[in-house]
Structures are given as structure tokens and as C-alpha cells.
């Protein structure tokens, strides 16, 4: 019984019957106000793509260097990138 969810009955929102499904309209035929409520934009939001995307590479590091950066927690790869960027100056 660990992961089972209890059955909840709701008189204001009863389970659909075969007749309910037979009467249902495709979303294309539903009123505009209803279609708008369920509209789901496709793809990424405008402006969310980066102009200069980072490249995925394979890089060999000494074990102690890798352990040091990993120990700093999430974002450790970005921190390696910051250190390399500073070394370019």
C-alpha cells in the first residue's frame, strides 16, 4: 500500500463516463476562451537562447584539480570556465 494514492470522489468534478467522452469536442472546436486557457507555447520562450552557446568538450584534468572543483558543489564546471577566462587576460 506504500505508493498507492487514495481514490477521491468529488461531486463538483465527477469522473467522465463514456457518454461524456462521446460528447466532447476536439480542442480546435472549443470556444476561443477555452483554447486560450490551455494554450501551450512550443519550444523555448523568445530570448531564452544564448547567442554564443558554450561548446561541450572532453578535458583531462589532474585528479586533485577535479576533486577541488567538484567539492565546491553545483556549478563547478562554470567555475573552471571562470578560472580559465581569467587566465586569458
PDB file of N, CA, C and O in Angstrom:
ATOM      1  N   UNK A   1       0.801  -1.182   0.000  1.00  0.00           N
ATOM      2  CA  UNK A   1       0.000   0.000   0.000  1.00  0.00           C
ATOM      3  C   UNK A   1       0.853   1.259   0.000  1.00  0.00           C
ATOM      4  O   UNK A   1       0.294   2.355  -0.028  1.00  0.00           O
ATOM      5  N   UNK A   2       2.185   1.157   0.030  1.00  0.00           N
ATOM      6  CA  UNK A   2       3.088   2.275   0.155  1.00  0.00           C
ATOM      7  C   UNK A   2       2.880   3.411  -0.826  1.00  0.00           C
ATOM      8  O   UNK A   2       2.698   4.550  -0.397  1.00  0.00           O
ATOM      9  N   UNK A   3       2.900   3.142  -2.173  1.00  0.00           N
ATOM     10  CA  UNK A   3       2.834   4.215  -3.132  1.00  0.00           C
ATOM     11  C   UNK A   3       1.456   4.441  -3.716  1.00  0.00           C
ATOM     12  O   UNK A   3       1.301   5.251  -4.630  1.00  0.00           O
ATOM     13  N   UNK A   4       0.457   3.746  -3.213  1.00  0.00           N
ATOM     14  CA  UNK A   4      -0.879   3.888  -3.776  1.00  0.00           C
ATOM     15  C   UNK A   4      -1.525   5.187  -3.339  1.00  0.00           C
ATOM     16  O   UNK A   4      -1.391   5.610  -2.191  1.00  0.00           O
ATOM     17  N   UNK A   5      -2.234   5.820  -4.282  1.00  0.00           N
ATOM     18  CA  UNK A   5      -2.936   7.051  -3.956  1.00  0.00           C
ATOM     19  C   UNK A   5      -4.383   6.719  -3.641  1.00  0.00           C
ATOM     20  O   UNK A   5      -4.972   5.864  -4.301  1.00  0.00           O
ATOM     21  N   UNK A   6      -4.969   7.376  -2.646  1.00  0.00           N
ATOM     22  CA  UNK A   6      -6.360   7.095  -2.301  1.00  0.00           C
ATOM     23  C   UNK A   6      -7.296   7.588  -3.406  1.00  0.00           C
ATOM     24  O   UNK A   6      -6.994   8.563  -4.094  1.00  0.00           O
ATOM     25  N   UNK A   7      -8.405   6.925  -3.567  1.00  0.00           N
ATOM     26  CA  UNK A   7      -9.417   7.352  -4.527  1.00  0.00           C
ATOM     27  C   UNK A   7     -10.212   8.481  -3.888  1.00  0.00           C
ATOM     28  O   UNK A   7     -10.713   8.351  -2.771  1.00  0.00           O
ATOM     29  N   UNK A   8     -10.319   9.594  -4.615  1.00  0.00           N
ATOM     30  CA  UNK A   8     -11.027  10.760  -4.107  1.00  0.00           C
ATOM     31  C   UNK A   8     -12.254  10.995  -4.976  1.00  0.00           C
ATOM     32  O   UNK A   8     -12.140  11.081  -6.198  1.00  0.00           O
ATOM     33  N   UNK A   9     -13.410  11.096  -4.365  1.00  0.00           N
ATOM     34  CA  UNK A   9     -14.638  11.379  -5.086  1.00  0.00           C
ATOM     35  C   UNK A   9     -14.975  12.846  -4.906  1.00  0.00           C
ATOM     36  O   UNK A   9     -14.934  13.369  -3.793  1.00  0.00           O
ATOM     37  N   UNK A  10     -15.308  13.509  -6.005  1.00  0.00           N
ATOM     38  CA  UNK A  10     -15.597  14.941  -5.985  1.00  0.00           C
ATOM     39  C   UNK A  10     -16.890  15.170  -6.754  1.00  0.00           C
ATOM     40  O   UNK A  10     -16.912  15.053  -7.979  1.00  0.00           O
ATOM     41  N   UNK A  11     -17.965  15.495  -6.046  1.00  0.00           N
ATOM     42  CA  UNK A  11     -19.259  15.702  -6.692  1.00  0.00           C
ATOM     43  C   UNK A  11     -19.233  16.867  -7.670  1.00  0.00           C
ATOM     44  O   UNK A  11     -20.002  16.875  -8.631  1.00  0.00           O
ATOM     45  N   UNK A  12     -18.356  17.864  -7.446  1.00  0.00           N
ATOM     46  CA  UNK A  12     -18.269  19.003  -8.352  1.00  0.00           C
ATOM     47  C   UNK A  12     -17.474  18.681  -9.615  1.00  0.00           C
ATOM     48  O   UNK A  12     -17.556  19.408 -10.605  1.00  0.00           O
ATOM     49  N   UNK A  13     -16.717  17.606  -9.582  1.00  0.00           N
ATOM     50  CA  UNK A  13     -15.888  17.220 -10.721  1.00  0.00           C
ATOM     51  C   UNK A  13     -15.894  15.700 -10.844  1.00  0.00           C
ATOM     52  O   UNK A  13     -14.880  15.057 -10.573  1.00  0.00           O
ATOM     53  N   UNK A  14     -17.018  15.119 -11.249  1.00  0.00           N
ATOM     54  CA  UNK A  14     -17.117  13.663 -11.299  1.00  0.00           C
ATOM     55  C   UNK A  14     -16.265  13.065 -12.425  1.00  0.00           C
ATOM     56  O   UNK A  14     -15.913  13.750 -13.386  1.00  0.00           O
ATOM     57  N   UNK A  15     -15.949  11.800 -12.289  1.00  0.00           N
ATOM     58  CA  UNK A  15     -15.190  11.099 -13.315  1.00  0.00           C
ATOM     59  C   UNK A  15     -16.019  11.028 -14.594  1.00  0.00           C
ATOM     60  O   UNK A  15     -17.234  10.834 -14.539  1.00  0.00           O
ATOM     61  N   UNK A  16     -15.366  11.185 -15.745  1.00  0.00           N
ATOM     62  CA  UNK A  16     -16.075  11.163 -17.024  1.00  0.00           C
ATOM     63  C   UNK A  16     -16.559   9.762 -17.361  1.00  0.00           C
ATOM     64  O   UNK A  16     -15.901   8.763 -17.069  1.00  0.00           O
ATOM     65  N   UNK A  17     -17.725   9.722 -17.984  1.00  0.00           N
ATOM     66  CA  UNK A  17     -18.297   8.456 -18.460  1.00  0.00           C
ATOM     67  C   UNK A  17     -18.024   8.333 -19.952  1.00  0.00           C
ATOM     68  O   UNK A  17     -17.523   9.274 -20.567  1.00  0.00           O
ATOM     69  N   UNK A  18     -18.344   7.199 -20.535  1.00  0.00           N
ATOM     70  CA  UNK A  18     -18.214   7.011 -21.988  1.00  0.00           C
ATOM     71  C   UNK A  18     -19.049   8.045 -22.737  1.00  0.00           C
ATOM     72  O   UNK A  18     -18.636   8.542 -23.784  1.00  0.00           O
ATOM     73  N   UNK A  19     -20.232   8.369 -22.195  1.00  0.00           N
ATOM     74  CA  UNK A  19     -21.107   9.368 -22.832  1.00  0.00           C
ATOM     75  C   UNK A  19     -20.443  10.753 -22.815  1.00  0.00           C
ATOM     76  O   UNK A  19     -20.536  11.492 -23.795  1.00  0.00           O
ATOM     77  N   UNK A  20     -19.780  11.104 -21.716  1.00  0.00           N
ATOM     78  CA  UNK A  20     -19.085  12.387 -21.639  1.00  0.00           C
ATOM     79  C   UNK A  20     -18.008  12.484 -22.720  1.00  0.00           C
ATOM     80  O   UNK A  20     -17.884  13.504 -23.398  1.00  0.00           O
ATOM     81  N   UNK A  21     -17.233  11.411 -22.871  1.00  0.00           N
ATOM     82  CA  UNK A  21     -16.192  11.415 -23.891  1.00  0.00           C
ATOM     83  C   UNK A  21     -16.792  11.493 -25.292  1.00  0.00           C
ATOM     84  O   UNK A  21     -16.229  12.153 -26.166  1.00  0.00           O
ATOM     85  N   UNK A  22     -17.914  10.834 -25.517  1.00  0.00           N
ATOM     86  CA  UNK A  22     -18.559  10.851 -26.837  1.00  0.00           C
ATOM     87  C   UNK A  22     -19.052  12.257 -27.195  1.00  0.00           C
ATOM     88  O   UNK A  22     -19.051  12.626 -28.369  1.00  0.00           O
ATOM     89  N   UNK A  23     -19.473  13.042 -26.202  1.00  0.00           N
ATOM     90  CA  UNK A  23     -19.978  14.398 -26.455  1.00  0.00           C
ATOM     91  C   UNK A  23     -18.860  15.439 -26.518  1.00  0.00           C
ATOM     92  O   UNK A  23     -19.094  16.562 -26.964  1.00  0.00           O
ATOM     93  N   UNK A  24     -17.681  15.094 -26.092  1.00  0.00           N
ATOM     94  CA  UNK A  24     -16.590  16.063 -26.015  1.00  0.00           C
ATOM     95  C   UNK A  24     -16.173  16.535 -27.403  1.00  0.00           C
ATOM     96  O   UNK A  24     -16.173  15.765 -28.364  1.00  0.00           O
ATOM     97  N   UNK A  25     -15.818  17.815 -27.488  1.00  0.00           N
ATOM     98  CA  UNK A  25     -15.356  18.400 -28.742  1.00  0.00           C
ATOM     99  C   UNK A  25     -13.839  18.383 -28.796  1.00  0.00           C
ATOM    100  O   UNK A  25     -13.179  18.470 -27.760  1.00  0.00           O
ATOM    101  N   UNK A  26     -13.281  18.272 -29.994  1.00  0.00           N
ATOM    102  CA  UNK A  26     -11.827  18.449 -30.105  1.00  0.00           C
ATOM    103  C   UNK A  26     -11.481  19.881 -29.713  1.00  0.00           C
ATOM    104  O   UNK A  26     -12.310  20.777 -29.866  1.00  0.00           O
ATOM    105  N   UNK A  27     -10.280  20.107 -29.214  1.00  0.00           N
ATOM    106  CA  UNK A  27      -9.897  21.429 -28.737  1.00  0.00           C
ATOM    107  C   UNK A  27     -10.025  22.472 -29.843  1.00  0.00           C
ATOM    108  O   UNK A  27     -10.291  23.639 -29.559  1.00  0.00           O
ATOM    109  N   UNK A  28      -9.839  22.067 -31.103  1.00  0.00           N
ATOM    110  CA  UNK A  28      -9.958  23.016 -32.218  1.00  0.00           C
ATOM    111  C   UNK A  28     -11.373  23.566 -32.344  1.00  0.00           C
ATOM    112  O   UNK A  28     -11.557  24.657 -32.883  1.00  0.00           O
ATOM    113  N   UNK A  29     -12.371  22.841 -31.864  1.00  0.00           N
ATOM    114  CA  UNK A  29     -13.761  23.270 -31.963  1.00  0.00           C
ATOM    115  C   UNK A  29     -14.269  23.933 -30.686  1.00  0.00           C
ATOM    116  O   UNK A  29     -15.415  24.380 -30.630  1.00  0.00           O
ATOM    117  N   UNK A  30     -13.438  23.996 -29.682  1.00  0.00           N
ATOM    118  CA  UNK A  30     -13.837  24.608 -28.410  1.00  0.00           C
ATOM    119  C   UNK A  30     -13.825  26.127 -28.556  1.00  0.00           C
ATOM    120  O   UNK A  30     -13.127  26.650 -29.425  1.00  0.00           O
ATOM    121  N   UNK A  31     -14.580  26.847 -27.726  1.00  0.00           N
ATOM    122  CA  UNK A  31     -14.559  28.311 -27.775  1.00  0.00           C
ATOM    123  C   UNK A  31     -13.149  28.851 -27.549  1.00  0.00           C
ATOM    124  O   UNK A  31     -12.344  28.233 -26.853  1.00  0.00           O
ATOM    125  N   UNK A  32     -12.860  30.004 -28.140  1.00  0.00           N
ATOM    126  CA  UNK A  32     -11.527  30.612 -28.062  1.00  0.00           C
ATOM    127  C   UNK A  32     -11.056  30.806 -26.624  1.00  0.00           C
ATOM    128  O   UNK A  32      -9.885  30.575 -26.324  1.00  0.00           O
ATOM    129  N   UNK A  33     -11.939  31.220 -25.745  1.00  0.00           N
ATOM    130  CA  UNK A  33     -11.543  31.464 -24.346  1.00  0.00           C
ATOM    131  C   UNK A  33     -11.049  30.174 -23.687  1.00  0.00           C
ATOM    132  O   UNK A  33     -10.145  30.208 -22.853  1.00  0.00           O
ATOM    133  N   UNK A  34     -11.634  29.052 -24.057  1.00  0.00           N
ATOM    134  CA  UNK A  34     -11.200  27.769 -23.513  1.00  0.00           C
ATOM    135  C   UNK A  34      -9.879  27.343 -24.144  1.00  0.00           C
ATOM    136  O   UNK A  34      -8.987  26.860 -23.445  1.00  0.00           O
ATOM    137  N   UNK A  35      -9.744  27.516 -25.463  1.00  0.00           N
ATOM    138  CA  UNK A  35      -8.487  27.157 -26.136  1.00  0.00           C
ATOM    139  C   UNK A  35      -7.331  27.980 -25.565  1.00  0.00           C
ATOM    140  O   UNK A  35      -6.233  27.459 -25.365  1.00  0.00           O
ATOM    141  N   UNK A  36      -7.580  29.267 -25.303  1.00  0.00           N
ATOM    142  CA  UNK A  36      -6.524  30.136 -24.774  1.00  0.00           C
ATOM    143  C   UNK A  36      -6.070  29.673 -23.387  1.00  0.00           C
ATOM    144  O   UNK A  36      -4.894  29.790 -23.042  1.00  0.00           O
ATOM    145  N   UNK A  37      -7.004  29.152 -22.600  1.00  0.00           N
ATOM    146  CA  UNK A  37      -6.660  28.700 -21.256  1.00  0.00           C
ATOM    147  C   UNK A  37      -5.731  27.497 -21.298  1.00  0.00           C
ATOM    148  O   UNK A  37      -4.965  27.270 -20.361  1.00  0.00           O
ATOM    149  N   UNK A  38      -5.792  26.730 -22.368  1.00  0.00           N
ATOM    150  CA  UNK A  38      -4.979  25.520 -22.475  1.00  0.00           C
ATOM    151  C   UNK A  38      -3.855  25.663 -23.495  1.00  0.00           C
ATOM    152  O   UNK A  38      -3.178  24.686 -23.817  1.00  0.00           O
ATOM    153  N   UNK A  39      -3.655  26.872 -24.002  1.00  0.00           N
ATOM    154  CA  UNK A  39      -2.606  27.082 -24.997  1.00  0.00           C
ATOM    155  C   UNK A  39      -1.248  26.808 -24.379  1.00  0.00           C
ATOM    156  O   UNK A  39      -0.942  27.280 -23.284  1.00  0.00           O
ATOM    157  N   UNK A  40      -0.445  26.046 -25.087  1.00  0.00           N
ATOM    158  CA  UNK A  40       0.903  25.742 -24.619  1.00  0.00           C
ATOM    159  C   UNK A  40       1.882  26.166 -25.697  1.00  0.00           C
ATOM    160  O   UNK A  40       1.886  25.601 -26.791  1.00  0.00           O
ATOM    161  N   UNK A  41       2.710  27.157 -25.398  1.00  0.00           N
ATOM    162  CA  UNK A  41       3.684  27.585 -26.402  1.00  0.00           C
ATOM    163  C   UNK A  41       4.658  26.450 -26.698  1.00  0.00           C
ATOM    164  O   UNK A  41       5.016  25.669 -25.816  1.00  0.00           O
ATOM    165  N   UNK A  42       5.072  26.378 -27.937  1.00  0.00           N
ATOM    166  CA  UNK A  42       6.007  25.340 -28.353  1.00  0.00           C
ATOM    167  C   UNK A  42       7.425  25.900 -28.324  1.00  0.00           C
ATOM    168  O   UNK A  42       7.648  27.058 -28.677  1.00  0.00           O
ATOM    169  N   UNK A  43       8.353  25.098 -27.915  1.00  0.00           N
ATOM    170  CA  UNK A  43       9.748  25.494 -27.917  1.00  0.00           C
ATOM    171  C   UNK A  43      10.104  26.384 -26.741  1.00  0.00           C
ATOM    172  O   UNK A  43       9.362  26.487 -25.765  1.00  0.00           O
ATOM    173  N   UNK A  44      11.237  27.013 -26.857  1.00  0.00           N
ATOM    174  CA  UNK A  44      11.741  27.882 -25.795  1.00  0.00           C
ATOM    175  C   UNK A  44      11.099  29.262 -25.886  1.00  0.00           C
ATOM    176  O   UNK A  44      10.703  29.697 -26.967  1.00  0.00           O
ATOM    177  N   UNK A  45      10.998  29.941 -24.760  1.00  0.00           N
ATOM    178  CA  UNK A  45      10.487  31.314 -24.792  1.00  0.00           C
ATOM    179  C   UNK A  45      11.419  32.210 -25.600  1.00  0.00           C
ATOM    180  O   UNK A  45      12.623  31.960 -25.667  1.00  0.00           O
ATOM    181  N   UNK A  46      10.865  33.252 -26.212  1.00  0.00           N
ATOM    182  CA  UNK A  46      11.676  34.183 -27.003  1.00  0.00           C
ATOM    183  C   UNK A  46      12.754  34.787 -26.116  1.00  0.00           C
ATOM    184  O   UNK A  46      12.509  35.151 -24.966  1.00  0.00           O
ATOM    185  N   UNK A  47      13.947  34.885 -26.679  1.00  0.00           N
ATOM    186  CA  UNK A  47      15.052  35.487 -25.953  1.00  0.00           C
ATOM    187  C   UNK A  47      15.763  34.558 -24.995  1.00  0.00           C
ATOM    188  O   UNK A  47      16.706  34.974 -24.322  1.00  0.00           O
ATOM    189  N   UNK A  48      15.330  33.293 -24.915  1.00  0.00           N
ATOM    190  CA  UNK A  48      15.955  32.392 -23.951  1.00  0.00           C
ATOM    191  C   UNK A  48      17.168  31.667 -24.527  1.00  0.00           C
ATOM    192  O   UNK A  48      17.916  31.026 -23.788  1.00  0.00           O
ATOM    193  N   UNK A  49      17.367  31.765 -25.840  1.00  0.00           N
ATOM    194  CA  UNK A  49      18.525  31.111 -26.421  1.00  0.00           C
ATOM    195  C   UNK A  49      19.717  32.053 -26.370  1.00  0.00           C
ATOM    196  O   UNK A  49      19.572  33.254 -26.602  1.00  0.00           O
ATOM    197  N   UNK A  50      20.857  31.534 -26.079  1.00  0.00           N
ATOM    198  CA  UNK A  50      22.058  32.335 -25.947  1.00  0.00           C
ATOM    199  C   UNK A  50      22.712  32.503 -27.318  1.00  0.00           C
ATOM    200  O   UNK A  50      22.759  31.565 -28.113  1.00  0.00           O
ATOM    201  N   UNK A  51      23.211  33.697 -27.582  1.00  0.00           N
ATOM    202  CA  UNK A  51      23.848  33.978 -28.861  1.00  0.00           C
ATOM    203  C   UNK A  51      25.139  33.163 -29.016  1.00  0.00           C
ATOM    204  O   UNK A  51      25.381  32.575 -30.070  1.00  0.00           O
ATOM    205  N   UNK A  52      25.957  33.130 -27.972  1.00  0.00           N
ATOM    206  CA  UNK A  52      27.221  32.402 -28.029  1.00  0.00           C
ATOM    207  C   UNK A  52      27.132  31.201 -27.086  1.00  0.00           C
ATOM    208  O   UNK A  52      27.510  31.289 -25.918  1.00  0.00           O
ATOM    209  N   UNK A  53      26.634  30.092 -27.602  1.00  0.00           N
ATOM    210  CA  UNK A  53      26.460  28.892 -26.779  1.00  0.00           C
ATOM    211  C   UNK A  53      27.824  28.277 -26.448  1.00  0.00           C
ATOM    212  O   UNK A  53      28.751  28.325 -27.256  1.00  0.00           O
ATOM    213  N   UNK A  54      27.925  27.715 -25.282  1.00  0.00           N
ATOM    214  CA  UNK A  54      29.158  27.042 -24.888  1.00  0.00           C
ATOM    215  C   UNK A  54      29.269  25.735 -25.665  1.00  0.00           C
ATOM    216  O   UNK A  54      28.267  25.179 -26.114  1.00  0.00           O
ATOM    217  N   UNK A  55      30.485  25.261 -25.814  1.00  0.00           N
ATOM    218  CA  UNK A  55      30.736  24.015 -26.515  1.00  0.00           C
ATOM    219  C   UNK A  55      31.069  22.915 -25.525  1.00  0.00           C
ATOM    220  O   UNK A  55      31.782  23.136 -24.546  1.00  0.00           O
ATOM    221  N   UNK A  56      30.555  21.754 -25.788  1.00  0.00           N
ATOM    222  CA  UNK A  56      30.864  20.599 -24.965  1.00  0.00           C
ATOM    223  C   UNK A  56      32.157  19.968 -25.489  1.00  0.00           C
ATOM    224  O   UNK A  56      32.283  19.678 -26.679  1.00  0.00           O
ATOM    225  N   UNK A  57      33.115  19.761 -24.578  1.00  0.00           N
ATOM    226  CA  UNK A  57      34.394  19.169 -24.962  1.00  0.00           C
ATOM    227  C   UNK A  57      34.781  18.102 -23.955  1.00  0.00           C
ATOM    228  O   UNK A  57      34.138  17.942 -22.918  1.00  0.00           O
ATOM    229  N   UNK A  58      35.823  17.387 -24.271  1.00  0.00           N
ATOM    230  CA  UNK A  58      36.418  16.449 -23.324  1.00  0.00           C
ATOM    231  C   UNK A  58      37.729  17.073 -22.860  1.00  0.00           C
ATOM    232  O   UNK A  58      38.542  17.498 -23.681  1.00  0.00           O
ATOM    233  N   UNK A  59      37.935  17.127 -21.556  1.00  0.00           N
ATOM    234  CA  UNK A  59      39.110  17.783 -20.994  1.00  0.00           C
ATOM    235  C   UNK A  59      39.695  16.882 -19.913  1.00  0.00           C
ATOM    236  O   UNK A  59      38.981  16.402 -19.033  1.00  0.00           O
ATOM    237  N   UNK A  60      40.991  16.662 -19.991  1.00  0.00           N
ATOM    238  CA  UNK A  60      41.652  15.817 -18.996  1.00  0.00           C
ATOM    239  C   UNK A  60      42.280  16.707 -17.937  1.00  0.00           C
ATOM    240  O   UNK A  60      43.088  17.585 -18.243  1.00  0.00           O
ATOM    241  N   UNK A  61      41.897  16.466 -16.679  1.00  0.00           N
ATOM    242  CA  UNK A  61      42.413  17.236 -15.545  1.00  0.00           C
ATOM    243  C   UNK A  61      43.055  16.294 -14.541  1.00  0.00           C
ATOM    244  O   UNK A  61      42.703  15.117 -14.462  1.00  0.00           O
ATOM    245  N   UNK A  62      43.998  16.820 -13.777  1.00  0.00           N
ATOM    246  CA  UNK A  62      44.579  16.026 -12.708  1.00  0.00           C
ATOM    247  C   UNK A  62      43.498  15.731 -11.670  1.00  0.00           C
ATOM    248  O   UNK A  62      42.617  16.559 -11.437  1.00  0.00           O
ATOM    249  N   UNK A  63      43.564  14.542 -11.039  1.00  0.00           N
ATOM    250  CA  UNK A  63      42.518  14.159 -10.080  1.00  0.00           C
ATOM    251  C   UNK A  63      42.330  15.164  -8.948  1.00  0.00           C
ATOM    252  O   UNK A  63      41.199  15.406  -8.526  1.00  0.00           O
ATOM    253  N   UNK A  64      43.419  15.757  -8.445  1.00  0.00           N
ATOM    254  CA  UNK A  64      43.272  16.690  -7.337  1.00  0.00           C
ATOM    255  C   UNK A  64      42.595  17.995  -7.778  1.00  0.00           C
ATOM    256  O   UNK A  64      41.860  18.600  -6.998  1.00  0.00           O
ATOM    257  N   UNK A  65      42.835  18.430  -9.016  1.00  0.00           N
ATOM    258  CA  UNK A  65      42.183  19.635  -9.544  1.00  0.00           C
ATOM    259  C   UNK A  65      40.692  19.368  -9.691  1.00  0.00           C
ATOM    260  O   UNK A  65      39.865  20.191  -9.299  1.00  0.00           O
ATOM    261  N   UNK A  66      40.356  18.228 -10.252  1.00  0.00           N
ATOM    262  CA  UNK A  66      38.947  17.862 -10.431  1.00  0.00           C
ATOM    263  C   UNK A  66      38.241  17.739  -9.084  1.00  0.00           C
ATOM    264  O   UNK A  66      37.124  18.230  -8.920  1.00  0.00           O
ATOM    265  N   UNK A  67      38.886  17.090  -8.124  1.00  0.00           N
ATOM    266  CA  UNK A  67      38.292  16.930  -6.793  1.00  0.00           C
ATOM    267  C   UNK A  67      38.064  18.280  -6.125  1.00  0.00           C
ATOM    268  O   UNK A  67      37.041  18.488  -5.472  1.00  0.00           O
ATOM    269  N   UNK A  68      39.023  19.206  -6.289  1.00  0.00           N
ATOM    270  CA  UNK A  68      38.888  20.541  -5.708  1.00  0.00           C
ATOM    271  C   UNK A  68      37.636  21.244  -6.229  1.00  0.00           C
ATOM    272  O   UNK A  68      36.834  21.753  -5.446  1.00  0.00           O
ATOM    273  N   UNK A  69      37.472  21.269  -7.554  1.00  0.00           N
ATOM    274  CA  UNK A  69      36.324  21.977  -8.124  1.00  0.00           C
ATOM    275  C   UNK A  69      35.008  21.269  -7.835  1.00  0.00           C
ATOM    276  O   UNK A  69      34.007  21.927  -7.552  1.00  0.00           O
ATOM    277  N   UNK A  70      34.989  19.954  -7.901  1.00  0.00           N
ATOM    278  CA  UNK A  70      33.750  19.223  -7.594  1.00  0.00           C
ATOM    279  C   UNK A  70      33.321  19.447  -6.146  1.00  0.00           C
ATOM    280  O   UNK A  70      32.128  19.491  -5.849  1.00  0.00           O
ATOM    281  N   UNK A  71      34.283  19.587  -5.256  1.00  0.00           N
ATOM    282  CA  UNK A  71      33.973  19.794  -3.833  1.00  0.00           C
ATOM    283  C   UNK A  71      33.310  21.148  -3.585  1.00  0.00           C
ATOM    284  O   UNK A  71      32.728  21.368  -2.523  1.00  0.00           O
ATOM    285  N   UNK A  72      33.394  22.055  -4.560  1.00  0.00           N
ATOM    286  CA  UNK A  72      32.765  23.367  -4.382  1.00  0.00           C
ATOM    287  C   UNK A  72      31.264  23.321  -4.667  1.00  0.00           C
ATOM    288  O   UNK A  72      30.570  24.325  -4.506  1.00  0.00           O
ATOM    289  N   UNK A  73      30.765  22.165  -5.087  1.00  0.00           N
ATOM    290  CA  UNK A  73      29.324  22.000  -5.272  1.00  0.00           C
ATOM    291  C   UNK A  73      28.847  22.269  -6.689  1.00  0.00           C
ATOM    292  O   UNK A  73      29.648  22.438  -7.608  1.00  0.00           O
ATOM    293  N   UNK A  74      27.518  22.308  -6.852  1.00  0.00           N
ATOM    294  CA  UNK A  74      26.940  22.537  -8.188  1.00  0.00           C
ATOM    295  C   UNK A  74      27.489  23.821  -8.801  1.00  0.00           C
ATOM    296  O   UNK A  74      27.673  24.827  -8.116  1.00  0.00           O
ATOM    297  N   UNK A  75      27.745  23.762 -10.100  1.00  0.00           N
ATOM    298  CA  UNK A  75      28.309  24.907 -10.802  1.00  0.00           C
ATOM    299  C   UNK A  75      29.824  24.832 -10.927  1.00  0.00           C
ATOM    300  O   UNK A  75      30.459  25.784 -11.380  1.00  0.00           O
ATOM    301  N   UNK A  76      30.404  23.707 -10.529  1.00  0.00           N
ATOM    302  CA  UNK A  76      31.860  23.586 -10.529  1.00  0.00           C
ATOM    303  C   UNK A  76      32.445  23.723 -11.932  1.00  0.00           C
ATOM    304  O   UNK A  76      33.545  24.254 -12.088  1.00  0.00           O
ATOM    305  N   UNK A  77      31.732  23.255 -12.949  1.00  0.00           N
ATOM    306  CA  UNK A  77      32.239  23.373 -14.317  1.00  0.00           C
ATOM    307  C   UNK A  77      32.283  24.841 -14.747  1.00  0.00           C
ATOM    308  O   UNK A  77      33.221  25.270 -15.419  1.00  0.00           O
ATOM    309  N   UNK A  78      31.265  25.604 -14.357  1.00  0.00           N
ATOM    310  CA  UNK A  78      31.260  27.039 -14.672  1.00  0.00           C
ATOM    311  C   UNK A  78      32.400  27.751 -13.959  1.00  0.00           C
ATOM    312  O   UNK A  78      32.979  28.693 -14.500  1.00  0.00           O
ATOM    313  N   UNK A  79      32.725  27.309 -12.751  1.00  0.00           N
ATOM    314  CA  UNK A  79      33.836  27.927 -12.030  1.00  0.00           C
ATOM    315  C   UNK A  79      35.174  27.627 -12.710  1.00  0.00           C
ATOM    316  O   UNK A  79      36.058  28.483 -12.732  1.00  0.00           O
ATOM    317  N   UNK A  80      35.328  26.427 -13.261  1.00  0.00           N
ATOM    318  CA  UNK A  80      36.541  26.126 -14.033  1.00  0.00           C
ATOM    319  C   UNK A  80      36.615  27.063 -15.228  1.00  0.00           C
ATOM    320  O   UNK A  80      37.686  27.578 -15.552  1.00  0.00           O
ATOM    321  N   UNK A  81      35.485  27.285 -15.882  1.00  0.00           N
ATOM    322  CA  UNK A  81      35.438  28.198 -17.020  1.00  0.00           C
ATOM    323  C   UNK A  81      35.863  29.610 -16.608  1.00  0.00           C
ATOM    324  O   UNK A  81      36.591  30.275 -17.346  1.00  0.00           O
ATOM    325  N   UNK A  82      35.416  30.075 -15.433  1.00  0.00           N
ATOM    326  CA  UNK A  82      35.775  31.418 -14.946  1.00  0.00           C
ATOM    327  C   UNK A  82      37.283  31.520 -14.713  1.00  0.00           C
ATOM    328  O   UNK A  82      37.901  32.525 -15.065  1.00  0.00           O
ATOM    329  N   UNK A  83      37.870  30.483 -14.121  1.00  0.00           N
ATOM    330  CA  UNK A  83      39.308  30.493 -13.841  1.00  0.00           C
ATOM    331  C   UNK A  83      40.086  30.532 -15.158  1.00  0.00           C
ATOM    332  O   UNK A  83      41.068  31.265 -15.277  1.00  0.00           O
ATOM    333  N   UNK A  84      39.652  29.752 -16.140  1.00  0.00           N
ATOM    334  CA  UNK A  84      40.342  29.742 -17.439  1.00  0.00           C
ATOM    335  C   UNK A  84      40.187  31.091 -18.130  1.00  0.00           C
ATOM    336  O   UNK A  84      41.124  31.559 -18.777  1.00  0.00           O
ATOM    337  N   UNK A  85      39.013  31.729 -18.006  1.00  0.00           N
ATOM    338  CA  UNK A  85      38.799  33.041 -18.619  1.00  0.00           C
ATOM    339  C   UNK A  85      39.736  34.082 -17.998  1.00  0.00           C
ATOM    340  O   UNK A  85      40.309  34.910 -18.707  1.00  0.00           O
ATOM    341  N   UNK A  86      39.888  34.037 -16.669  1.00  0.00           N
ATOM    342  CA  UNK A  86      40.793  34.978 -16.002  1.00  0.00           C
ATOM    343  C   UNK A  86      42.241  34.757 -16.453  1.00  0.00           C
ATOM    344  O   UNK A  86      43.012  35.710 -16.565  1.00  0.00           O
ATOM    345  N   UNK A  87      42.607  33.490 -16.710  1.00  0.00           N
ATOM    346  CA  UNK A  87      43.968  33.178 -17.152  1.00  0.00           C
ATOM    347  C   UNK A  87      44.243  33.715 -18.548  1.00  0.00           C
ATOM    348  O   UNK A  87      45.403  33.878 -18.927  1.00  0.00           O
ATOM    349  N   UNK A  88      43.200  33.993 -19.318  1.00  0.00           N
ATOM    350  CA  UNK A  88      43.379  34.536 -20.676  1.00  0.00           C
ATOM    351  C   UNK A  88      43.804  35.994 -20.656  1.00  0.00           C
ATOM    352  O   UNK A  88      44.387  36.478 -21.626  1.00  0.00           O
ATOM    353  N   UNK A  89      43.525  36.702 -19.574  1.00  0.00           N
ATOM    354  CA  UNK A  89      43.783  38.153 -19.508  1.00  0.00           C
ATOM    355  C   UNK A  89      45.247  38.473 -19.362  1.00  0.00           C
ATOM    356  O   UNK A  89      45.619  39.644 -19.293  1.00  0.00           O
TER     357      UNK A  89
END
